[in-house]
Amino acid sequence: MRIDIITVVPDILRSPFEASILQRAIKKGLVQIHLHNLRDYVTDNYKQVDDYQFGGGAGMVMMIEPIDKCISKLKAERDYQEIIYMTPDGERLNQKMSNRLSLQENMIILCGHYKGVDQRVRDHFITKEISIGDYVLSGGELGAAVLCDSIIRLIPGVLGNETSALTDSFQDNLLAPPVYTRPAEYKGWEVPSILTSGNFPKIEAWREQQAYERTQALRPDLLEEE
């Protein structure tokens, strides 16, 4: 998989890809991350990528020309299945969306900034708009990092245990059951005996029941989506 991220502040995005699981995925050659500084596509000395909005109003708007130049250059080099714009009014990111995107070969992520982008960018270039929640950030970079993490960890070979991602919360519209590790008893707090019984069919049944009960108590809305 190749992910091209267009941003006006690439330094914000370097750190997430230089540690832990994402770094290992890159080193294994399972994913390529390419950061593109939008200011590199501006010819004037001020490297201006934003301007006042027509009709007046507070806030600057990212201009269409440098975005067009960047996206057009990338599209001339390869085919992209998705061109994603990170925006608060986009479709809410969820596990099913991450699952689908993890199957793509190439995608572009455009990080919004200021008041947003010229609407013509959204009308003519963007194939999918994504939000990570109902709140506003200073830019789309952190949202892009969240999106990338949720996608990359699903690529076969990224996680040490191939089945790990399949048992995460939300994969089947259920929250994950509680988990425990050694010691089996600590300060009088004991691990449920079923987990140390060795009876794996009963353990799986217990986990399924726990997942359902936790979801019912904490996120009943997920059960309504089934």
C-alpha positions in Angstrom: 0.0 0.0 0.0 1.1 3.5 -0.7 -0.3 6.6 1.1 0.4 10.1 -0.1 -0.4 12.8 2.4 -0.7 16.4 1.3 -0.1 19.0 4.1 1.1 22.5 4.9 2.9 21.3 8.0 4.6 17.9 7.2 6.6 18.0 10.4 3.5 17.2 12.5 3.2 13.9 10.6 6.8 12.6 10.8 6.7 11.4 14.3 3.7 9.0 14.1 5.5 7.0 11.3 8.9 6.8 13.1 7.9 4.6 16.0 6.2 1.3 16.9 3.9 -0.6 14.6 3.8 2.0 11.8 7.6 2.2 11.6 7.9 -1.5 11.5 5.3 -1.7 8.7 7.3 0.8 6.7 10.6 -1.0 7.3 9.0 -4.3 6.2 8.0 -2.7 3.0 4.3 -3.3 3.7 3.4 0.3 3.3 4.9 3.5 1.9 4.1 6.9 3.4 5.0 10.0 1.3 4.5 13.4 2.7 4.0 16.3 0.3 4.5 19.9 1.5 1.8 21.9 -0.3 4.1 25.0 -0.3 6.4 23.2 -2.7 3.7 23.6 -5.4 3.6 27.4 -5.1 5.9 29.5 -7.2 5.7 32.9 -5.4 8.4 33.9 -2.9 5.9 33.9 0.0 4.8 30.3 -0.6 1.2 31.3 0.1 -1.3 28.5 0.0 -4.3 30.3 1.4 -6.3 33.4 0.6 -9.4 35.4 1.8 -12.7 33.9 1.0 -15.0 35.4 -1.6 -18.0 37.2 -0.1 -16.1 38.1 3.1 -16.1 36.4 6.4 -13.5 35.3 9.0 -10.9 32.7 8.2 -8.5 32.0 5.3 -9.2 29.3 2.7 -6.7 26.9 1.1 -6.4 27.8 -2.6 -7.3 25.3 -5.4 -4.2 25.9 -7.6 -1.4 24.3 -5.5 -3.7 21.4 -4.5 -4.6 20.8 -8.1 -0.9 20.8 -9.0 0.0 18.3 -6.3 -2.9 15.9 -6.9 -2.5 16.1 -10.7 1.2 15.3 -10.4 0.5 12.2 -8.3 -2.3 11.0 -10.4 -0.1 11.2 -13.5 2.3 8.8 -11.8 -0.1 6.1 -10.7 -3.8 5.3 -10.2 -5.4 6.1 -6.9 -8.5 4.3 -5.5 -9.3 7.0 -3.1 -8.5 10.7 -2.7 -9.5 11.5 0.9 -10.1 14.9 2.5 -9.9 15.1 6.3 -12.7 17.4 7.5 -15.0 17.7 10.5 -18.1 17.5 8.3 -17.0 14.3 6.6 -18.3 10.7 7.2 -17.4 9.5 10.7 -14.5 7.1 10.7 -15.3 3.6 11.9 -13.9 0.1 11.8 -15.8 -1.0 8.7 -14.4 2.0 6.8 -10.9 1.2 7.9 -11.3 -2.4 6.9 -12.4 -1.4 3.4 -9.6 1.2 3.0 -7.0 -1.3 4.1 -7.7 -3.3 0.9 -6.7 -0.4 -1.4 -3.4 -0.1 -3.2 -2.9 3.7 -3.4 -4.6 6.6 -1.7 -4.1 10.3 -1.2 -5.0 12.1 2.0 -5.5 15.9 1.9 -5.2 17.6 5.2 -7.4 20.6 5.6 -6.2 23.8 7.3 -7.4 27.3 8.1 -11.1 27.6 7.2 -10.9 24.6 4.9 -10.3 24.2 1.2 -11.8 25.8 -1.9 -15.1 23.9 -2.5 -14.0 23.2 -6.0 -11.3 20.9 -4.6 -14.0 18.9 -2.9 -16.2 18.9 -6.0 -13.7 17.8 -8.5 -10.9 15.9 -6.8 -12.1 14.3 -3.6 -13.6 10.8 -3.6 -14.2 10.5 0.1 -14.4 12.9 3.1 -13.6 11.6 6.5 -14.0 12.9 10.1 -12.5 11.4 13.2 -15.1 13.0 15.4 -17.5 15.8 16.0 -14.9 18.4 17.0 -12.5 20.8 15.2 -8.7 20.5 15.2 -6.2 23.0 14.0 -5.6 21.0 10.9 -6.2 17.6 9.3 -2.8 16.2 10.1 -3.7 14.5 13.4 -6.8 13.0 11.8 -4.7 11.7 8.9 -2.4 10.0 11.4 -5.3 8.4 13.1 -6.7 7.2 9.8 -3.4 5.8 8.7 -2.9 3.9 12.0 -6.3 2.4 11.8 -5.7 1.2 8.2 -2.1 0.1 8.3 -2.5 -2.2 11.4 -5.0 -4.3 9.3 -2.5 -5.0 6.5 -1.4 -8.7 6.7 2.1 -9.0 8.2 2.0 -5.7 10.1 0.9 -7.1 13.5 2.8 -10.0 15.1 -0.3 -12.1 15.5 -2.3 -12.2 12.2 -5.6 -12.7 14.1 -5.1 -9.9 16.6 -6.8 -7.2 14.5 -9.7 -9.5 13.9 -10.6 -9.5 17.6 -10.3 -5.8 18.2 -13.3 -3.8 19.4 -15.8 -2.8 16.7 -14.8 -5.6 14.2 -18.2 -7.3 14.8 -20.0 -4.3 16.3 -19.0 -5.4 19.8 -16.5 -4.0 22.3 -13.6 -6.3 23.2 -14.0 -8.4 26.3 -11.8 -7.8 29.3 -8.3 -9.2 29.2 -5.9 -10.4 31.9 -2.3 -11.5 32.3 0.0 -12.9 35.0 -0.1 -13.0 38.0 -3.5 -14.8 38.3 -3.9 -13.3 41.8 -2.7 -9.8 42.8 -3.6 -8.2 46.1 -6.5 -10.5 46.4 -7.8 -9.6 42.9 -8.2 -12.8 40.9 -8.5 -13.5 37.3 -11.8 -15.2 36.3 -11.2 -18.9 36.8 -12.7 -19.8 33.4 -9.6 -18.1 31.8 -7.2 -20.5 33.5 -9.3 -23.6 33.1 -7.8 -24.7 29.8 -11.3 -25.3 28.4 -11.0 -23.2 25.2 -14.6 -23.6 23.9 -15.9 -22.3 27.2 -13.4 -19.5 27.3 -14.5 -18.4 23.8 -18.2 -18.5 24.9 -17.3 -16.5 28.0 -15.5 -13.9 25.9 -18.4 -13.6 23.5 -20.8 -13.1 26.4 -18.6 -10.5 28.0 -18.2 -8.6 24.8 -22.0 -8.5 24.3 -22.6 -7.4 27.9 -19.9 -4.7 27.8 -21.3 -3.4 24.5 -24.9 -3.4 25.9 -23.8 -1.4 28.9 -21.3 1.0 27.3 -22.3 1.3 23.6 -25.8 0.0 23.0 -25.9 2.0 19.8 -23.5 -0.5 18.2 -26.0 -3.3 18.8 -28.7 -1.2 17.0 -26.4 -1.1 13.9 -26.5 -4.8 13.3 
